[in-house]
Amino acid sequence: MTSCALAIVWALVLFPILDTGSKLAFGLGVVGTLLIMGIAYGPTGALLPELLATRHRYTGAGLAYNLSAILGGAIPPLAAAPLTDAFGSIAIGVMLSALAVLSLVCTIKLSESKDHAM
């Protein structure tokens, strides 16, 4: 949830920073983005298998991880070019921020599985 909350704000701040065109801005953008990404991906390896029954645990986790990478890695870049043409680079930040809000809502809706036998 921390990474989602940070990503909501960072996505809106990132593109105006990158629009300056400096090398320092690019470096700051990469470091900030990878830091937030690391906060999210760190617990993912433990969380995904925990959500599934033991019988389906690693197959389901592998499918969830890889399919989400395909969808998340393909659709937003395809939408980014038309958004940038129509509204400027801040539109990409708004789109990414909206996706981070969706991720935060989904994360909040996850149920704790420690008391459920699977």
A tleap script that builds the chain and sets N, CA, C and O, in Angstrom:
source leaprc.protein.ff14SB
mol = sequence {
  NMET THR SER CYS ALA LEU ALA ILE VAL TRP
  ALA LEU VAL LEU PHE PRO ILE LEU ASP THR
  GLY SER LYS LEU ALA PHE GLY LEU GLY VAL
  VAL GLY THR LEU LEU ILE MET GLY ILE ALA
  TYR GLY PRO THR GLY ALA LEU LEU PRO GLU
  LEU LEU ALA THR ARG HIE ARG TYR THR GLY
  ALA GLY LEU ALA TYR ASN LEU SER ALA ILE
  LEU GLY GLY ALA ILE PRO PRO LEU ALA ALA
  ALA PRO LEU THR ASP ALA PHE GLY SER ILE
  ALA ILE GLY VAL MET LEU SER ALA LEU ALA
  VAL LEU SER LEU VAL CYS THR ILE LYS LEU
  SER GLU SER LYS ASP HIE ALA CMET
}
set mol.1.N position { 0.819 -1.187 0.000 }
set mol.1.CA position { 0.000 0.000 0.000 }
set mol.1.C position { 0.867 1.256 0.000 }
set mol.1.O position { 0.498 2.280 -0.576 }
set mol.2.N position { 2.017 1.163 0.650 }
set mol.2.CA position { 2.926 2.304 0.682 }
set mol.2.C position { 3.384 2.662 -0.721 }
set mol.2.O position { 3.393 3.835 -1.093 }
set mol.3.N position { 3.762 1.664 -1.499 }
set mol.3.CA position { 4.242 1.946 -2.852 }
set mol.3.C position { 3.137 2.520 -3.725 }
set mol.3.O position { 3.397 3.394 -4.551 }
set mol.4.N position { 1.917 2.048 -3.559 }
set mol.4.CA position { 0.797 2.591 -4.339 }
set mol.4.C position { 0.553 4.050 -3.983 }
set mol.4.O position { 0.360 4.884 -4.868 }
set mol.5.N position { 0.562 4.359 -2.692 }
set mol.5.CA position { 0.350 5.741 -2.263 }
set mol.5.C position { 1.468 6.647 -2.774 }
set mol.5.O position { 1.207 7.763 -3.226 }
set mol.6.N position { 2.699 6.177 -2.705 }
set mol.6.CA position { 3.823 6.957 -3.231 }
set mol.6.C position { 3.722 7.126 -4.746 }
set mol.6.O position { 4.034 8.190 -5.280 }
set mol.7.N position { 3.288 6.080 -5.426 }
set mol.7.CA position { 3.189 6.130 -6.883 }
set mol.7.C position { 2.119 7.107 -7.350 }
set mol.7.O position { 2.270 7.727 -8.403 }
set mol.8.N position { 1.046 7.256 -6.591 }
set mol.8.CA position { -0.004 8.210 -6.947 }
set mol.8.C position { 0.592 9.613 -7.050 }
set mol.8.O position { 0.347 10.332 -8.019 }
set mol.9.N position { 1.364 9.988 -6.057 }
set mol.9.CA position { 1.978 11.320 -6.034 }
set mol.9.C position { 3.138 11.407 -7.022 }
set mol.9.O position { 3.254 12.385 -7.761 }
set mol.10.N position { 3.992 10.391 -7.038 }
set mol.10.CA position { 5.194 10.408 -7.879 }
set mol.10.C position { 4.854 10.512 -9.368 }
set mol.10.O position { 5.530 11.220 -10.115 }
set mol.11.N position { 3.813 9.811 -9.791 }
set mol.11.CA position { 3.425 9.838 -11.205 }
set mol.11.C position { 3.038 11.252 -11.638 }
set mol.11.O position { 3.296 11.644 -12.776 }
set mol.12.N position { 2.424 12.014 -10.742 }
set mol.12.CA position { 2.025 13.382 -11.075 }
set mol.12.C position { 3.201 14.353 -11.055 }
set mol.12.O position { 3.193 15.360 -11.763 }
set mol.13.N position { 4.198 14.051 -10.250 }
set mol.13.CA position { 5.373 14.921 -10.132 }
set mol.13.C position { 6.438 14.580 -11.172 }
set mol.13.O position { 7.177 15.459 -11.616 }
set mol.14.N position { 6.518 13.319 -11.558 }
set mol.14.CA position { 7.597 12.827 -12.402 }
set mol.14.C position { 7.679 13.513 -13.759 }
set mol.14.O position { 8.763 13.939 -14.161 }
set mol.15.N position { 6.581 13.631 -14.465 }
set mol.15.CA position { 6.653 14.120 -15.840 }
set mol.15.C position { 6.984 15.605 -15.938 }
set mol.15.O position { 7.709 15.984 -16.858 }
set mol.16.N position { 6.497 16.469 -15.049 }
set mol.16.CA position { 7.011 17.844 -15.073 }
set mol.16.C position { 8.523 17.923 -14.790 }
set mol.16.O position { 9.222 18.771 -15.346 }
set mol.17.N position { 9.011 17.034 -13.926 }
set mol.17.CA position { 10.459 16.987 -13.665 }
set mol.17.C position { 11.202 16.555 -14.927 }
set mol.17.O position { 12.205 17.164 -15.299 }
set mol.18.N position { 10.710 15.504 -15.586 }
set mol.18.CA position { 11.360 15.013 -16.800 }
set mol.18.C position { 11.295 16.025 -17.946 }
set mol.18.O position { 12.184 16.053 -18.797 }
set mol.19.N position { 10.253 16.851 -17.973 }
set mol.19.CA position { 10.109 17.845 -19.031 }
set mol.19.C position { 11.202 18.910 -19.012 }
set mol.19.O position { 11.374 19.640 -19.989 }
set mol.20.N position { 11.940 19.002 -17.908 }
set mol.20.CA position { 13.057 19.954 -17.876 }
set mol.20.C position { 14.170 19.533 -18.826 }
set mol.20.O position { 14.941 20.367 -19.301 }
set mol.21.N position { 14.248 18.235 -19.099 }
set mol.21.CA position { 15.216 17.726 -20.069 }
set mol.21.C position { 16.641 17.590 -19.560 }
set mol.21.O position { 17.547 17.316 -20.347 }
set mol.22.N position { 16.861 17.773 -18.271 }
set mol.22.CA position { 18.234 17.672 -17.753 }
set mol.22.C position { 18.588 16.223 -17.406 }
set mol.22.O position { 17.716 15.392 -17.156 }
set mol.23.N position { 19.874 15.955 -17.400 }
set mol.23.CA position { 20.353 14.621 -17.026 }
set mol.23.C position { 20.046 14.334 -15.563 }
set mol.23.O position { 19.713 13.204 -15.203 }
set mol.24.N position { 20.156 15.347 -14.728 }
set mol.24.CA position { 19.860 15.185 -13.304 }
set mol.24.C position { 18.385 14.823 -13.106 }
set mol.24.O position { 18.061 13.973 -12.277 }
set mol.25.N position { 17.498 15.462 -13.861 }
set mol.25.CA position { 16.072 15.157 -13.763 }
set mol.25.C position { 15.810 13.713 -14.185 }
set mol.25.O position { 15.027 13.008 -13.549 }
set mol.26.N position { 16.464 13.279 -15.253 }
set mol.26.CA position { 16.306 11.896 -15.695 }
set mol.26.C position { 16.792 10.924 -14.626 }
set mol.26.O position { 16.114 9.942 -14.325 }
set mol.27.N position { 17.955 11.189 -14.054 }
set mol.27.CA position { 18.491 10.334 -12.989 }
set mol.27.C position { 17.576 10.291 -11.782 }
set mol.27.O position { 17.345 9.226 -11.209 }
set mol.28.N position { 17.051 11.450 -11.392 }
set mol.28.CA position { 16.118 11.516 -10.275 }
set mol.28.C position { 14.854 10.721 -10.595 }
set mol.28.O position { 14.323 10.025 -9.730 }
set mol.29.N position { 14.375 10.822 -11.824 }
set mol.29.CA position { 13.187 10.082 -12.243 }
set mol.29.C position { 13.389 8.580 -12.175 }
set mol.29.O position { 12.522 7.847 -11.698 }
set mol.30.N position { 14.536 8.129 -12.653 }
set mol.30.CA position { 14.833 6.690 -12.626 }
set mol.30.C position { 14.966 6.188 -11.194 }
set mol.30.O position { 14.391 5.159 -10.840 }
set mol.31.N position { 15.716 6.906 -10.374 }
set mol.31.CA position { 15.937 6.468 -8.990 }
set mol.31.C position { 14.623 6.452 -8.213 }
set mol.31.O position { 14.330 5.483 -7.513 }
set mol.32.N position { 13.828 7.519 -8.331 }
set mol.32.CA position { 12.553 7.574 -7.618 }
set mol.32.C position { 11.598 6.474 -8.050 }
set mol.32.O position { 10.949 5.838 -7.219 }
set mol.33.N position { 11.517 6.256 -9.351 }
set mol.33.CA position { 10.617 5.232 -9.871 }
set mol.33.C position { 11.053 3.835 -9.437 }
set mol.33.O position { 10.220 3.028 -9.026 }
set mol.34.N position { 12.345 3.546 -9.524 }
set mol.34.CA position { 12.829 2.217 -9.116 }
set mol.34.C position { 12.708 2.003 -7.611 }
set mol.34.O position { 12.500 0.877 -7.158 }
set mol.35.N position { 12.837 3.062 -6.846 }
set mol.35.CA position { 12.655 2.947 -5.394 }
set mol.35.C position { 11.218 2.544 -5.073 }
set mol.35.O position { 10.985 1.637 -4.274 }
set mol.36.N position { 10.270 3.214 -5.691 }
set mol.36.CA position { 8.858 2.886 -5.462 }
set mol.36.C position { 8.553 1.484 -5.982 }
set mol.36.O position { 7.825 0.726 -5.341 }
set mol.37.N position { 9.100 1.146 -7.124 }
set mol.37.CA position { 8.893 -0.188 -7.684 }
set mol.37.C position { 9.469 -1.268 -6.757 }
set mol.37.O position { 8.860 -2.322 -6.580 }
set mol.38.N position { 10.619 -1.010 -6.177 }
set mol.38.CA position { 11.234 -1.968 -5.249 }
set mol.38.C position { 10.393 -2.196 -4.009 }
set mol.38.O position { 10.317 -3.315 -3.500 }
set mol.39.N position { 9.759 -1.134 -3.520 }
set mol.39.CA position { 8.883 -1.269 -2.356 }
set mol.39.C position { 7.707 -2.180 -2.696 }
set mol.39.O position { 7.254 -2.955 -1.855 }
set mol.40.N position { 7.217 -2.085 -3.924 }
set mol.40.CA position { 6.078 -2.917 -4.335 }
set mol.40.C position { 6.495 -4.351 -4.614 }
set mol.40.O position { 5.810 -5.286 -4.200 }
set mol.41.N position { 7.600 -4.535 -5.303 }
set mol.41.CA position { 7.986 -5.881 -5.741 }
set mol.41.C position { 8.622 -6.712 -4.631 }
set mol.41.O position { 8.639 -7.939 -4.724 }
set mol.42.N position { 9.134 -6.087 -3.602 }
set mol.42.CA position { 9.754 -6.827 -2.503 }
set mol.42.C position { 8.828 -7.862 -1.890 }
set mol.42.O position { 9.177 -9.041 -1.844 }
set mol.43.N position { 7.655 -7.453 -1.416 }
set mol.43.CA position { 6.749 -8.415 -0.784 }
set mol.43.C position { 5.911 -9.235 -1.757 }
set mol.43.O position { 5.204 -10.147 -1.330 }
set mol.44.N position { 5.969 -8.938 -3.045 }
set mol.44.CA position { 5.118 -9.639 -4.013 }
set mol.44.C position { 5.395 -11.134 -4.041 }
set mol.44.O position { 4.463 -11.931 -4.150 }
set mol.45.N position { 6.653 -11.526 -3.945 }
set mol.45.CA position { 7.010 -12.941 -3.979 }
set mol.45.C position { 6.416 -13.733 -2.831 }
set mol.45.O position { 6.172 -14.932 -2.971 }
set mol.46.N position { 6.179 -13.093 -1.705 }
set mol.46.CA position { 5.552 -13.774 -0.574 }
set mol.46.C position { 4.032 -13.649 -0.612 }
set mol.46.O position { 3.319 -14.566 -0.203 }
set mol.47.N position { 3.542 -12.518 -1.102 }
set mol.47.CA position { 2.107 -12.269 -1.089 }
set mol.47.C position { 1.343 -13.130 -2.092 }
set mol.47.O position { 0.330 -13.728 -1.728 }
set mol.48.N position { 1.791 -13.209 -3.323 }
set mol.48.CA position { 1.049 -13.936 -4.354 }
set mol.48.C position { 0.811 -15.408 -4.001 }
set mol.48.O position { -0.329 -15.862 -4.097 }
set mol.49.N position { 1.819 -16.164 -3.602 }
set mol.49.CA position { 1.549 -17.568 -3.250 }
set mol.49.C position { 0.624 -17.708 -2.045 }
set mol.49.O position { -0.144 -18.665 -1.954 }
set mol.50.N position { 0.700 -16.759 -1.127 }
set mol.50.CA position { -0.123 -16.824 0.080 }
set mol.50.C position { -1.617 -16.678 -0.228 }
set mol.50.O position { -2.455 -17.141 0.546 }
set mol.51.N position { -1.949 -16.051 -1.330 }
set mol.51.CA position { -3.346 -15.806 -1.679 }
set mol.51.C position { -4.053 -17.031 -2.246 }
set mol.51.O position { -5.278 -17.032 -2.369 }
set mol.52.N position { -3.307 -18.062 -2.591 }
set mol.52.CA position { -3.874 -19.209 -3.299 }
set mol.52.C position { -3.785 -20.484 -2.459 }
set mol.52.O position { -2.957 -20.597 -1.554 }
set mol.53.N position { -4.643 -21.422 -2.777 }
set mol.53.CA position { -4.605 -22.729 -2.114 }
set mol.53.C position { -3.271 -23.406 -2.422 }
set mol.53.O position { -2.675 -23.172 -3.474 }
set mol.54.N position { -2.818 -24.233 -1.508 }
set mol.54.CA position { -1.516 -24.884 -1.654 }
set mol.54.C position { -1.384 -25.631 -2.970 }
set mol.54.O position { -0.321 -25.620 -3.590 }
set mol.55.N position { -2.442 -26.270 -3.391 }
set mol.55.CA position { -2.409 -27.060 -4.623 }
set mol.55.C position { -2.098 -26.208 -5.863 }
set mol.55.O position { -1.460 -26.680 -6.804 }
set mol.56.N position { -2.549 -24.968 -5.853 }
set mol.56.CA position { -2.406 -24.084 -7.016 }
set mol.56.C position { -1.424 -22.938 -6.769 }
set mol.56.O position { -1.292 -22.039 -7.599 }
set mol.57.N position { -0.760 -22.972 -5.663 }
set mol.57.CA position { 0.002 -21.831 -5.175 }
set mol.57.C position { 1.011 -21.277 -6.181 }
set mol.57.O position { 0.904 -20.109 -6.553 }
set mol.58.N position { 1.961 -22.048 -6.624 }
set mol.58.CA position { 3.042 -21.497 -7.445 }
set mol.58.C position { 2.662 -21.342 -8.906 }
set mol.58.O position { 3.179 -20.458 -9.589 }
set mol.59.N position { 1.770 -22.185 -9.394 }
set mol.59.CA position { 1.266 -21.993 -10.754 }
set mol.59.C position { 0.458 -20.707 -10.821 }
set mol.59.O position { 0.639 -19.899 -11.733 }
set mol.60.N position { -0.429 -20.520 -9.861 }
set mol.60.CA position { -1.255 -19.311 -9.824 }
set mol.60.C position { -0.431 -18.057 -9.621 }
set mol.60.O position { -0.688 -17.031 -10.251 }
set mol.61.N position { 0.554 -18.133 -8.747 }
set mol.61.CA position { 1.411 -16.975 -8.509 }
set mol.61.C position { 2.212 -16.631 -9.759 }
set mol.61.O position { 2.352 -15.459 -10.109 }
set mol.62.N position { 2.730 -17.639 -10.423 }
set mol.62.CA position { 3.488 -17.407 -11.653 }
set mol.62.C position { 2.629 -16.817 -12.754 }
set mol.62.O position { 3.049 -15.898 -13.456 }
set mol.63.N position { 1.424 -17.349 -12.903 }
set mol.63.CA position { 0.499 -16.807 -13.902 }
set mol.63.C position { 0.119 -15.369 -13.569 }
set mol.63.O position { 0.137 -14.504 -14.445 }
set mol.64.N position { -0.223 -15.109 -12.321 }
set mol.64.CA position { -0.615 -13.757 -11.920 }
set mol.64.C position { 0.517 -12.772 -12.153 }
set mol.64.O position { 0.298 -11.686 -12.690 }
set mol.65.N position { 1.715 -13.140 -11.756 }
set mol.65.CA position { 2.864 -12.248 -11.890 }
set mol.65.C position { 3.163 -11.960 -13.364 }
set mol.65.O position { 3.361 -10.807 -13.748 }
set mol.66.N position { 3.193 -12.994 -14.172 }
set mol.66.CA position { 3.572 -12.821 -15.576 }
set mol.66.C position { 2.471 -12.185 -16.422 }
set mol.66.O position { 2.760 -11.348 -17.277 }
set mol.67.N position { 1.225 -12.566 -16.200 }
set mol.67.CA position { 0.140 -11.939 -16.957 }
set mol.67.C position { -0.022 -10.466 -16.593 }
set mol.67.O position { -0.311 -9.638 -17.456 }
set mol.68.N position { 0.161 -10.145 -15.329 }
set mol.68.CA position { 0.077 -8.733 -14.939 }
set mol.68.C position { 1.238 -7.933 -15.538 }
set mol.68.O position { 1.069 -6.765 -15.886 }
set mol.69.N position { 2.397 -8.548 -15.658 }
set mol.69.CA position { 3.531 -7.864 -16.286 }
set mol.69.C position { 3.267 -7.611 -17.770 }
set mol.69.O position { 3.638 -6.566 -18.305 }
set mol.70.N position { 2.628 -8.570 -18.423 }
set mol.70.CA position { 2.304 -8.399 -19.841 }
set mol.70.C position { 1.273 -7.284 -20.019 }
set mol.70.O position { 1.454 -6.386 -20.842 }
set mol.71.N position { 0.194 -7.350 -19.242 }
set mol.71.CA position { -0.852 -6.327 -19.367 }
set mol.71.C position { -0.345 -4.953 -18.945 }
set mol.71.O position { -0.580 -3.961 -19.635 }
set mol.72.N position { 0.338 -4.895 -17.829 }
set mol.72.CA position { 0.861 -3.616 -17.338 }
set mol.72.C position { 1.999 -3.069 -18.174 }
set mol.72.O position { 2.226 -1.860 -18.216 }
set mol.73.N position { 2.716 -3.964 -18.842 }
set mol.73.CA position { 3.837 -3.524 -19.664 }
set mol.73.C position { 3.463 -3.245 -21.104 }
set mol.73.O position { 4.272 -2.688 -21.846 }
set mol.74.N position { 2.251 -3.618 -21.527 }
set mol.74.CA position { 1.848 -3.426 -22.923 }
set mol.74.C position { 0.808 -2.326 -23.095 }
set mol.74.O position { 0.941 -1.475 -23.974 }
set mol.75.N position { -0.205 -2.341 -22.274 }
set mol.75.CA position { -1.323 -1.416 -22.488 }
set mol.75.C position { -0.970 0.044 -22.156 }
set mol.75.O position { -1.243 0.916 -22.981 }
set mol.76.N position { -0.382 0.353 -21.001 }
set mol.76.CA position { -0.074 1.766 -20.727 }
set mol.76.C position { 0.863 2.415 -21.760 }
set mol.76.O position { 0.622 3.564 -22.130 }
set mol.77.N position { 1.908 1.745 -22.238 }
set mol.77.CA position { 2.726 2.389 -23.273 }
set mol.77.C position { 1.965 2.639 -24.578 }
set mol.77.O position { 2.219 3.629 -25.265 }
set mol.78.N position { 1.033 1.744 -24.920 }
set mol.78.CA position { 0.228 1.960 -26.116 }
set mol.78.C position { -0.694 3.168 -25.952 }
set mol.78.O position { -0.953 3.886 -26.918 }
set mol.79.N position { -1.185 3.391 -24.749 }
set mol.79.CA position { -2.057 4.539 -24.487 }
set mol.79.C position { -1.270 5.834 -24.313 }
set mol.79.O position { -1.826 6.920 -24.479 }
set mol.80.N position { 0.012 5.734 -23.981 }
set mol.80.CA position { 0.807 6.918 -23.666 }
set mol.80.C position { 0.997 7.853 -24.859 }
set mol.80.O position { 0.895 9.069 -24.699 }
set mol.81.N position { 1.264 7.328 -26.031 }
set mol.81.CA position { 1.517 8.190 -27.198 }
set mol.81.C position { 0.297 9.037 -27.562 }
set mol.81.O position { 0.437 10.248 -27.726 }
set mol.82.N position { -0.898 8.443 -27.694 }
set mol.82.CA position { -2.056 9.293 -27.994 }
set mol.82.C position { -2.365 10.298 -26.878 }
set mol.82.O position { -2.773 11.426 -27.153 }
set mol.83.N position { -2.172 9.889 -25.629 }
set mol.83.CA position { -2.401 10.811 -24.515 }
set mol.83.C position { -1.442 11.993 -24.563 }
set mol.83.O position { -1.841 13.136 -24.340 }
set mol.84.N position { -0.188 11.712 -24.852 }
set mol.84.CA position { 0.810 12.776 -24.929 }
set mol.84.C position { 0.499 13.732 -26.070 }
set mol.84.O position { 0.600 14.949 -25.913 }
set mol.85.N position { 0.123 13.185 -27.206 }
set mol.85.CA position { -0.231 14.040 -28.350 }
set mol.85.C position { -1.408 14.945 -28.027 }
set mol.85.O position { -1.421 16.113 -28.416 }
set mol.86.N position { -2.390 14.417 -27.322 }
set mol.86.CA position { -3.606 15.178 -27.051 }
set mol.86.C position { -3.474 16.150 -25.883 }
set mol.86.O position { -4.001 17.261 -25.935 }
set mol.87.N position { -2.766 15.733 -24.822 }
set mol.87.CA position { -2.781 16.516 -23.587 }
set mol.87.C position { -1.406 16.871 -23.028 }
set mol.87.O position { -1.329 17.591 -22.032 }
set mol.88.N position { -0.334 16.400 -23.625 }
set mol.88.CA position { 1.003 16.637 -23.089 }
set mol.88.C position { 1.428 15.515 -22.160 }
set mol.88.O position { 0.663 14.593 -21.877 }
set mol.89.N position { 2.651 15.613 -21.699 }
set mol.89.CA position { 3.223 14.520 -20.906 }
set mol.89.C position { 2.542 14.342 -19.552 }
set mol.89.O position { 2.580 13.247 -18.992 }
set mol.90.N position { 1.929 15.376 -19.021 }
set mol.90.CA position { 1.256 15.235 -17.723 }
set mol.90.C position { 0.129 14.207 -17.795 }
set mol.90.O position { -0.236 13.616 -16.779 }
set mol.91.N position { -0.424 13.991 -18.989 }
set mol.91.CA position { -1.497 12.997 -19.142 }
set mol.91.C position { -0.997 11.596 -18.816 }
set mol.91.O position { -1.752 10.769 -18.304 }
set mol.92.N position { 0.266 11.326 -19.109 }
set mol.92.CA position { 0.832 10.021 -18.746 }
set mol.92.C position { 0.894 9.899 -17.228 }
set mol.92.O position { 0.588 8.845 -16.671 }
set mol.93.N position { 1.288 10.976 -16.566 }
set mol.93.CA position { 1.316 10.984 -15.112 }
set mol.93.C position { -0.056 10.758 -14.505 }
set mol.93.O position { -0.194 10.034 -13.518 }
set mol.94.N position { -1.074 11.379 -15.095 }
set mol.94.CA position { -2.444 11.196 -14.606 }
set mol.94.C position { -2.882 9.747 -14.817 }
set mol.94.O position { -3.506 9.153 -13.937 }
set mol.95.N position { -2.557 9.176 -15.984 }
set mol.95.CA position { -2.913 7.779 -16.253 }
set mol.95.C position { -2.223 6.850 -15.248 }
set mol.95.O position { -2.864 5.966 -14.678 }
set mol.96.N position { -0.931 7.048 -15.034 }
set mol.96.CA position { -0.201 6.194 -14.096 }
set mol.96.C position { -0.694 6.387 -12.667 }
set mol.96.O position { -0.746 5.435 -11.888 }
set mol.97.N position { -1.051 7.607 -12.331 }
set mol.97.CA position { -1.602 7.873 -11.008 }
set mol.97.C position { -2.946 7.165 -10.837 }
set mol.97.O position { -3.225 6.618 -9.770 }
set mol.98.N position { -3.777 7.171 -11.875 }
set mol.98.CA position { -5.060 6.470 -11.819 }
set mol.98.C position { -4.842 4.961 -11.663 }
set mol.98.O position { -5.569 4.302 -10.919 }
set mol.99.N position { -3.851 4.422 -12.359 }
set mol.99.CA position { -3.539 2.998 -12.207 }
set mol.99.C position { -3.041 2.690 -10.802 }
set mol.99.O position { -3.326 1.623 -10.258 }
set mol.100.N position { -2.297 3.626 -10.213 }
set mol.100.CA position { -1.824 3.440 -8.840 }
set mol.100.C position { -2.988 3.485 -7.856 }
set mol.100.O position { -2.991 2.749 -6.869 }
set mol.101.N position { -3.982 4.345 -8.116 }
set mol.101.CA position { -5.184 4.374 -7.273 }
set mol.101.C position { -5.909 3.034 -7.367 }
set mol.101.O position { -6.328 2.483 -6.349 }
set mol.102.N position { -6.059 2.510 -8.580 }
set mol.102.CA position { -6.686 1.197 -8.768 }
set mol.102.C position { -5.911 0.116 -8.013 }
set mol.102.O position { -6.513 -0.742 -7.368 }
set mol.103.N position { -4.594 0.156 -8.091 }
set mol.103.CA position { -3.764 -0.816 -7.369 }
set mol.103.C position { -3.941 -0.686 -5.866 }
set mol.103.O position { -3.992 -1.690 -5.155 }
set mol.104.N position { -4.035 0.536 -5.381 }
set mol.104.CA position { -4.228 0.758 -3.946 }
set mol.104.C position { -5.575 0.191 -3.496 }
set mol.104.O position { -5.654 -0.476 -2.465 }
set mol.105.N position { -6.629 0.453 -4.262 }
set mol.105.CA position { -7.953 -0.071 -3.912 }
set mol.105.C position { -7.933 -1.599 -3.910 }
set mol.105.O position { -8.480 -2.226 -3.003 }
set mol.106.N position { -7.306 -2.200 -4.920 }
set mol.106.CA position { -7.229 -3.664 -4.982 }
set mol.106.C position { -6.426 -4.228 -3.817 }
set mol.106.O position { -6.781 -5.273 -3.272 }
set mol.107.N position { -5.367 -3.562 -3.435 }
set mol.107.CA position { -4.544 -4.016 -2.313 }
set mol.107.C position { -5.310 -3.927 -1.004 }
set mol.107.O position { -5.209 -4.814 -0.156 }
set mol.108.N position { -6.070 -2.865 -0.840 }
set mol.108.CA position { -6.882 -2.710 0.370 }
set mol.108.C position { -7.942 -3.818 0.448 }
set mol.108.O position { -8.262 -4.295 1.537 }
set mol.109.N position { -8.479 -4.220 -0.693 }
set mol.109.CA position { -9.528 -5.234 -0.733 }
set mol.109.C position { -9.005 -6.658 -0.528 }
set mol.109.O position { -9.804 -7.569 -0.308 }
set mol.110.N position { -7.688 -6.874 -0.593 }
set mol.110.CA position { -7.150 -8.213 -0.350 }
set mol.110.C position { -7.468 -8.645 1.072 }
set mol.110.O position { -7.401 -7.842 2.002 }
set mol.111.N position { -7.809 -9.898 1.236 }
set mol.111.CA position { -8.109 -10.389 2.579 }
set mol.111.C position { -6.887 -11.103 3.167 }
set mol.111.O position { -6.074 -11.681 2.445 }
set mol.112.N position { -6.788 -11.046 4.475 }
set mol.112.CA position { -5.709 -11.737 5.178 }
set mol.112.C position { -5.989 -13.227 5.126 }
set mol.112.O position { -7.109 -13.663 5.397 }
set mol.113.N position { -4.981 -14.007 4.781 }
set mol.113.CA position { -5.185 -15.449 4.614 }
set mol.113.C position { -4.557 -16.297 5.712 }
set mol.113.O position { -4.616 -17.525 5.646 }
set mol.114.N position { -3.962 -15.676 6.709 }
set mol.114.CA position { -3.250 -16.463 7.712 }
set mol.114.C position { -4.163 -17.359 8.550 }
set mol.114.O position { -3.716 -18.378 9.076 }
set mol.115.N position { -5.432 -16.987 8.677 }
set mol.115.CA position { -6.351 -17.796 9.487 }
set mol.115.C position { -7.185 -18.765 8.663 }
set mol.115.O position { -8.047 -19.452 9.211 }
set mol.116.N position { -6.948 -18.835 7.363 }
set mol.116.CA position { -7.712 -19.726 6.494 }
set mol.116.C position { -6.870 -20.931 6.096 }
set mol.116.O position { -5.745 -20.784 5.617 }
set mol.117.N position { -7.418 -22.107 6.295 }
set mol.117.CA position { -6.713 -23.314 5.864 }
set mol.117.C position { -6.883 -23.460 4.345 }
set mol.117.O position { -7.993 -23.354 3.823 }
set mol.118.N position { -5.781 -23.700 3.658 }
set mol.118.CA position { -5.845 -23.833 2.201 }
set mol.118.C position { -5.227 -25.110 1.760 }
set mol.118.O position { -5.188 -25.397 0.564 }
savepdb mol mol.pdb
quit
